[in-house]
Amino acid sequence: MIDDDGMTGSRSVRRLRNGGWSETVDCLVAEEPLEIRVNDRRFTVTMRTPGADFDLARGLLFAEGVIGSADDIGAMRYCEPEDDADEIGPNLVVVYTWREPASDAQWQRNLISGTSCGLCGKAAIESVTAAVRPIAGEASISAGLLLRLPALLRESQVIFDQTGGLHGAGLFDGTGVCRAAAEDIGRHNAVDKVIGRGLAEGWLPWAADSGSLTLLISGRASFEIVQKALVARIPIVAAVSAASTLAVDLAIANNQTLVGFLRETGMTVYANAGRVVAE
């Protein structure tokens, strides 16, 4: 059973606690496939937690180079059940763009973003760097503020409180204000959702003279996370867990600050540490 919020579901479980068994109903995070079509052509299918689907589609298409801004989208809608008898409406989003995407953009997700695509690290970094410029400016953030961000993100993770099974992503400005936050069963989806929200509201891509902006994720920092932030011109990426070698190399190559193991008591700065100001 999926609950009314669409993001959680209930299942009967048998639980062992303190040596005793009990029968109860547990709250779990919902996981559903979302197909995204561009001008009625299938672009991708991703597993996600329902909610903010338009933000997810907008952010994903932007990160993959299919659109250059929110203005490139003419309309978005769910596929109605009567449109396609074999599809469930809420799990299919159709995006209409003002112009047909370049043919190579349709392949970018497979060639660059897939973790099992077969490209070597050097080729992947060169592919991304050829499509974007390094991050300009040296907008800084204090180490003390960075240390407070995980707790601030945690406050927005309402569904995680119920299920314990969701990733979170948040975008924070230089004063610690959360500009956007999202939850999803996939880290990448949560990032796409917050980037999509920033695009819709007009403050992404981030301008170099707008001060610092930090993307914080609840898991590890992978190549794909850094790539998405780079396309959105986000100067600082932070994760509560580790970073991969390829993520670090991409951040270094593009003047992006990358922080890992961000907890209340410390952090590891992997790339471009000059933006993190010691107190």
C-alpha positions in Angstrom: 0.0 0.0 0.0 1.3 3.5 -1.0 0.3 6.2 1.4 -1.5 9.4 0.4 1.7 11.4 0.3 3.1 9.1 -2.5 6.5 9.1 -0.9 5.9 6.3 1.7 4.2 3.0 1.9 3.1 0.6 4.6 4.1 -3.1 5.0 3.4 -5.6 7.7 6.6 -6.8 9.3 7.7 -9.1 12.1 10.2 -7.3 14.3 12.7 -8.5 16.9 13.6 -6.1 19.6 15.2 -6.8 23.0 14.7 -10.5 22.6 11.0 -10.3 21.8 9.1 -10.6 18.5 6.2 -8.4 17.5 3.9 -8.0 14.6 3.6 -4.4 13.4 3.2 -2.2 10.4 6.3 -0.4 9.2 6.6 2.8 7.2 8.9 2.4 4.1 10.1 4.8 1.4 8.3 4.4 -1.9 10.2 3.5 -5.0 8.7 3.8 -8.5 10.1 4.1 -12.0 9.8 7.4 -13.8 10.0 7.5 -17.5 11.0 10.9 -19.0 10.1 11.6 -22.6 11.4 14.6 -24.6 9.0 15.7 -27.4 7.3 12.3 -27.2 10.7 10.4 -27.5 11.9 8.3 -24.6 14.9 9.8 -22.9 15.4 7.7 -19.8 13.8 5.7 -17.1 15.0 6.3 -13.5 14.0 4.8 -10.2 12.9 7.5 -7.8 10.7 8.4 -4.9 7.6 10.1 -6.2 7.4 13.8 -5.6 8.8 16.9 -7.3 8.9 14.9 -10.6 8.9 18.0 -12.8 11.9 19.4 -10.8 13.6 16.0 -11.3 13.0 16.0 -15.0 14.1 19.6 -15.4 17.3 19.1 -13.4 18.2 15.9 -15.2 17.7 17.3 -18.7 19.7 20.4 -17.8 22.6 18.3 -16.3 22.7 16.1 -19.4 22.8 19.1 -21.8 19.3 18.5 -23.4 18.2 22.0 -22.3 20.3 25.0 -21.5 17.8 26.7 -19.2 14.3 26.4 -17.9 13.2 28.7 -20.7 14.0 25.9 -23.2 11.0 24.0 -21.9 7.6 24.9 -23.4 5.5 22.6 -21.3 5.6 19.6 -19.0 2.9 17.2 -18.1 2.2 13.7 -16.8 1.1 11.2 -19.3 -2.6 10.6 -18.7 -3.7 7.0 -18.5 -5.9 7.4 -21.6 -2.8 8.6 -23.6 -1.2 5.2 -23.3 -3.2 2.3 -22.0 0.0 0.5 -20.9 1.4 3.3 -18.8 0.6 4.7 -15.4 0.1 8.5 -15.6 2.1 9.6 -12.5 5.1 7.5 -13.6 5.6 9.1 -17.0 6.5 12.8 -17.6 6.5 14.3 -21.1 8.7 17.4 -21.6 8.1 19.6 -24.7 11.0 21.8 -25.7 11.0 24.7 -28.1 13.6 23.2 -30.2 14.7 19.6 -30.9 17.6 18.6 -28.7 21.0 18.0 -30.4 21.3 14.4 -31.4 24.5 13.9 -29.3 22.7 15.2 -26.2 20.4 12.1 -26.4 23.4 9.9 -25.8 25.2 12.0 -23.2 23.6 10.2 -20.2 24.9 6.8 -21.4 28.3 8.0 -22.4 29.2 10.2 -19.4 26.9 9.7 -16.5 26.6 5.9 -16.3 28.9 4.4 -13.8 29.3 1.3 -15.9 29.7 3.0 -19.3 33.2 1.7 -19.9 34.8 5.1 -20.4 38.1 5.6 -18.7 38.3 8.4 -16.1 40.4 10.6 -18.3 37.9 10.4 -21.2 35.0 11.1 -18.9 36.6 14.2 -17.4 37.6 15.5 -20.8 34.0 15.0 -22.0 32.6 17.1 -19.2 35.3 19.7 -19.3 34.8 20.2 -23.0 31.1 21.0 -22.4 31.5 23.5 -19.5 33.9 26.1 -18.2 35.8 25.8 -14.9 34.0 27.5 -12.0 34.9 31.2 -11.9 35.5 33.2 -8.7 36.6 32.3 -5.3 33.4 32.8 -3.2 34.3 31.5 0.2 32.4 29.8 3.1 33.5 29.5 6.7 34.4 26.1 8.0 32.0 26.7 10.9 29.1 27.2 8.6 30.0 24.1 6.6 30.0 22.1 9.8 26.4 23.2 10.6 25.0 22.3 7.2 24.4 18.6 7.8 22.1 19.4 10.8 20.3 22.0 8.7 19.7 19.5 5.9 18.6 17.0 8.4 15.8 19.3 9.5 14.3 19.1 6.0 14.4 15.3 5.7 10.8 14.7 6.9 10.3 11.5 5.0 13.6 10.1 6.3 12.4 10.6 9.8 9.5 8.2 8.9 11.4 5.6 6.9 15.1 5.9 7.5 15.5 5.0 3.8 16.0 8.2 1.8 18.9 10.4 0.6 18.7 14.1 0.9 20.2 17.0 -1.1 20.2 20.7 -0.2 21.5 23.9 -1.7 22.7 26.5 0.8 23.8 30.0 0.2 26.7 31.7 2.0 24.6 32.6 5.0 23.4 29.0 5.6 19.9 29.6 4.1 18.5 26.5 2.4 17.5 27.6 -1.1 16.2 24.2 -2.0 16.0 20.7 -0.5 14.7 17.3 -1.7 14.6 13.7 -0.7 14.7 10.6 -2.9 15.7 7.0 -2.8 18.5 7.9 -5.2 21.2 10.5 -4.4 21.3 11.6 -8.1 17.5 12.1 -8.2 17.6 14.3 -5.1 20.3 16.4 -6.7 18.3 16.7 -9.9 15.3 17.8 -7.9 17.1 20.7 -6.2 18.8 21.8 -9.4 15.5 21.6 -11.2 13.9 23.8 -8.5 16.7 26.4 -8.8 16.2 26.4 -12.6 12.5 27.0 -12.2 13.1 29.9 -9.8 15.8 31.4 -12.0 18.8 31.4 -9.6 20.5 28.5 -11.3 22.9 28.3 -13.1 24.7 30.1 -10.3 26.4 33.4 -11.1 30.0 33.7 -10.1 29.4 37.1 -8.4 26.4 35.8 -6.4 28.5 34.5 -3.4 29.0 31.0 -2.4 26.5 28.2 -3.0 27.0 24.7 -1.5 25.4 21.5 -2.6 25.2 19.1 0.3 24.3 15.4 -0.2 23.6 12.8 2.4 25.8 10.1 0.8 29.1 9.9 -1.1 30.3 12.3 -3.7 30.5 10.5 -7.1 31.6 11.7 -10.5 28.0 12.2 -11.6 27.1 14.3 -8.6 30.1 16.6 -9.2 29.2 16.7 -12.9 25.7 17.8 -12.2 26.9 20.6 -9.8 29.4 21.7 -12.4 26.8 22.1 -15.1 24.7 24.2 -12.7 27.8 26.3 -11.8 27.7 25.3 -8.1 31.1 26.2 -6.7 31.1 23.9 -3.6 30.0 20.3 -3.3 29.9 18.6 0.1 29.0 15.1 1.2 28.6 13.4 4.5 30.5 10.4 3.2 33.6 9.9 1.0 34.4 11.1 -2.5 35.5 8.9 -5.4 38.8 9.5 -7.2 37.1 10.5 -10.4 34.9 13.0 -8.5 38.1 14.6 -7.0 39.9 14.7 -10.3 36.9 16.4 -12.0 36.6 19.0 -9.2 40.3 19.8 -9.4 40.2 20.2 -13.2 37.3 22.7 -13.0 38.1 24.8 -9.9 35.3 23.3 -7.9 35.6 22.8 -4.1 34.9 19.3 -3.0 34.4 18.3 0.7 33.7 14.9 2.1 33.1 13.3 5.5 31.3 16.5 6.5 30.1 15.9 10.1 29.6 18.1 13.1 33.2 17.6 14.2 35.2 17.7 11.0 35.6 17.4 7.3 38.0 16.4 4.5 38.6 18.9 1.7 39.6 17.0 -1.4 39.8 19.9 -3.9 40.3 23.6 -4.0 40.5 24.1 -0.3 40.9 27.9 -0.6 37.2 28.5 -0.6 36.9 27.0 2.9 37.9 29.7 5.4 39.3 28.5 8.7 38.0 30.2 11.8 
